[in-house]
């Protein structure tokens, strides 16, 4: 009976809580500040015109509870599993966390979905009003699950720590330069005084003149350094604050609050990275020194020249090493990209030959040493090797559904991926036979060589990597990859596409995104992908009948081939880095060899 009474009272309290959310905001006003009122006073008691201090905070109900209400809250069927923390711990969270609610402030409904397109949580009414046409709606519980242990949160913390290191390095660099300027100024002053003794009264005037000039230069240069130091100190404090906040968030905030706050500070992190990049690439870190060059002896000086000498400002590159190269960034490195971008702009493709592939459903191709070409036919379950002139060399017809093919220069073998058969085939080119096979736990589509390993699209298991030496399998990207997806590797970076997302992504071999490119308007049904020596990315669009090149920084694109060049549902592409040849294969019938110049 007592337990039923508790449940009954708790239902009444919960109903009262729901009514409270629907009241006008003016009812929540009190003599306390708005933020303090929210979590300092028990919300349920406050609605019943009783003021009791809250002792715990429920992140899911988004309200504080006194001891009595907490007991009811803990036994109610609807709230017994809610996540609560002490009010002292909740107080330690940043104000930004206090502002984040688990319910829609506009409609007073709980968040149910997250719109990836607009990057915002949605209640049921939000979906109907503003997101009815969005295709990227996901269950918010699935989105925020394990967010505190996610790589994205770790990346943000890592970036903040790296930014803090860079700011400290810049501050030390500027302080050292500030000290050296003063020391050099003092040394020059002493030199000037020694010369002044030799030239007697005449030098008094020009001594003062040159010292004044010296001090003015030192003051001006010091002012520049101090300005950088002020900026660095400010950003350093902000970054330290963010790191402390992240630690508290990880300990005490809810998953949703952690996720939304994480999204809030992503732009701040990016802005600070760009600010540090701007500082390091500008003249702000050039070391400034001052010296004085004397033209003549003291005896000649008094008769010939009106001043002792000339103050010389020398600038030399800073020797500090910033952590920008370690951090992921959506922009390519500026210094290294200049000649590469020039290469991107001047790309020119010249048709060398057209060959007949003599088969249907070509899904993979590769250019071999000496000019031979290999094509994989998914529907015919065969590999076809053609000679330089386009005539047939030999065929391999295994009892497997072959999808993609790549050439391993080190071992002089072909590696073919299969789809439903879930294995790799290793083909000896000299013997013209299958050397061995390697069984997998997942489908394998697009494949490429990555140093001493293979990377491949593994369907629902994401993108995986197989080490050649110990045959160990590691997951790079855990997100599901659509069937018929392709992947390419170059310079420690991996490039891959998913047809439905209309995005090309570049990431490192740890899976951290470097940049992404939305190609919805230029490529339709993207398939094969390859990379040249400068990092330019070549992608074929099967339904748009074109080949598009995307710059190494992911910021620009060019359509270099179209249906005017003979493309008819192209699927496979391969750039040979030794000969600068580009091989493009249509779904059936023909393939084209182009010479690429820059």
Secondary structure, DSSP 8 states (H G I E B T S, - for coil): -HHHHHHHHHHHHHHHHHHHHHS-GGGG--SS-HHHHHHHB-HHHHHTT---B--EEETTTTEEE-HHHHHHHHHSTTTTT--EEEHHHHHTS-HHHHH--SB-TTT--B--EEETTTTEEE-HHHHHHH-TT-S-EEEHHHHHTTGGGSHHHHHHHHHHHHHHHHHHHHHHHHHHHHHHHHHHHHHHHHHHHHHHHHHTTHHHHHHHHHHHHHHHHHHHHHHHHHHHHHHHHHHHHHHHHHHHHHHHHHHHS-HHHHHHHHHHHHHHHHHHHHHHHHHHHSGGGSEEEEEEEE-S-HHHHHHH-SSSEEEEEEEE------GGGTS--SS--HHHHHHHHHHHHT-EEEEEEEEE--SS-EEEEEE-GGG-EEEEETTTTEEEEE-TTS-EEEEE--SS-EEEEEEETTTTEEEEEESTT-EEEEEETTTTEEEEEEE-SS---SEEEETTEEEEE-GGG-EEEEETTT--EEEEE-S---TT--EEEETTEEEEEETTTTEEEEEETT--EEEEEE-TTT-SSEEEEEE-TT--EEEEETTTTEEEEE-TTSS-EEEEE-GGGT-SSEEEEEEETTTTEEEEEESSSEEEEEEEE-
